[in-house]
Structures are given as C-alpha cells and as structure tokens.
C-alpha cells in the first residue's frame, strides 16, 4: 500500500503538469494483459478517491485530479478504463470549462450521476491513447476556432 500511495502522489503531480500544458501531452499507458479482481479494483478506487479528496478536494479541477491517476493505475493493472474529457464554453467570448469522467465498457464509472449523456452528448473523437473528447450539443463547430 505505501508504494501505491507514492505512485498516486506522483500521478497527481503529473496531472497538474498536464493540466497546465494542455492535453497535447496526454498519453495514457496501454492496458496490461492481466486484470486485477473486482475487489482489488474497488480498493484502488477508494484509495485514489480518498487521496484526491485530501489533496485536491476543493479545487475546481478535482474531477481531473481524481480521474487522471485512477485511469493510469487501472490501465496499468489490466482494466480498460477510458478517460473522457467534456468541454463547454467553446463559443467566442465564453470561458472554456469542462468535466472529466471515466468509463468502463462504455459505462460511466466512479461518478455520482451520468454526466456524459446530459452535458456532453456530442462525441468529437479520441486521441488513440485512451482519452475521448466530448462537447456540449451544438458546440462541435467551435473546436477548430478555440484550438486550431
């Protein structure tokens, strides 16, 4: 367990770096061949949630700080988790905002409610490394203006 603690802390620091640099450097590990049991997965999720709440619980980016370490740890342990990044505020003169969540087998995972279908229904695509991007309905045409 101490090794998992330090691995999670290192991933939290990396999450800060990625958030500041942008998702261009977002590259998740490939899924390991041997998967952990459901009990170990639940224990891992509880550990990451506790540590993230302690370190970044009041941050407005808490969803990112919870999801990034968790998706990396799960994928390294054979669980094919996907990181989803939803964006809104893409229209001119709007503040860019968003939310991230995890999914397992196309089902929202480790969230209180299904954020993807209501707030971010328009799928943009994935980066080929385990991350998918979504936008608020009708905002897909603004992506090239904001990021192009």
N, C-alpha and C positions, 0 to 999 in steps of 0.2 A: 504493500500500500504506500510506503514512503516514496517509492520510485514513481508511482502513478501521480502522487502529489506534485513532485517536481516536474514531471512531464507535462502536467496540466498547466502549471505556472509558466513554463517555457512557451507553451502554445498560447496562453493569454498574452504574453509579451509579443509574440509573433502576430497575434490578432490586432494588437494596437498598431504595429508596423504596417500591416496590410491595409487596415482602415485608413491610415494616413496617406499611404502611397497609391491606393486605388486597387481595384480588383484585377488589374493587368498582371499582377504578380501572384494571383490566386491559383495555386496548383495543388490540388488535393492528392494524397497518396492513392495508389491503386489498392483495390480491395484484396486483402490477404486471402489465401486459399482456405485455411481452416478457420471456421467461425466459432466464436465463443457461445456459450449456452445462454439461454434467455435470462437465467438468474444472474449470471455474471454481467450481462448487458444492463439489467436493471440496476445492479450495484454500481456499475460505471456511470450510468446516467445520474444516479443520486449523488455520487461523489462530485461530478463536474458541476451539477446544479448547485450544490452546497458551496463549493469553492467560488464559483462565478458570482453567486449572490453575495458572498462575503467581499469579494474584490471589486465587482462592478455592478452590484445590485441597483444602485440609484442612477447609474449612467443612462443617458438616453439611447446609448448603443448597447444596452445589456443583451439584447437578442443576438447581436453579432458575437459578443464575448462569450455567450453561452453556446452558440451553435458551432463556431469555428473549432474550438478544442474538441468538442464532442464528436463532430463529423470526422476529424482526423483520427481520434482514438478509436472510434468504431470501425473505420475503414482499415486501420492497421490490425484490427482484431477480427477481420473477416466479415464484417457486417456492411452490406452495400447501401450505406446511407448516402443521401443526396442533399447537398446544401442548396436551398432556394433563396434567391435574393429578389425581393419585390421592391419596385421603385414607383414613386409618385412625385408629382410636382415637376414634371418634365416640360411643361408648357413655359413659354417665355415669361420672365419676371416672376417665377414661382421658385420657392425654396425646394431643393431636392431632398426628399425624405424617403424612408423605406422601412422595411422589416425583413428579417430573415428567419427561416424556419427549416427544420429537417424533414425529410420524408424517407420512409422505408417502403419499398414495393408500391410506390405511388400513393401512399397514405401518409398524411401529416403525422409526425412523430414528436413527442415531448412538447406539445403545445396544449394550452387550455381550450382553445377553440380552433376551428378550421379557418385560418387566416387567408389561405391561398384562394379559395373559391370566391369569397366575397370581395376582398380588397384588391386582389391582383389576378384577375381571371385571364389576362392576355399573355400567352406564353411567347417569349422572344426567341429562346433557344438556349443551348448550353455551351460551355466552353470546352467540352471534351475531357475535362478533368474532374467531373463530379459536381459541378455547380451549374444551376439552372437560373435563368433570369425571367422575371415576370413584371408586368406593368399594370397599372390601373386601366380599366377599359377605356379605349379611345385615345390612349397616350402613346401608342407604339410609334406613330409617325414622328414624334418629337425626339426620339432617341438619337438620331444622327445629328440633330442640331445641338444637343446637350453634350454629346461625347465624340462627335465626328471631327 
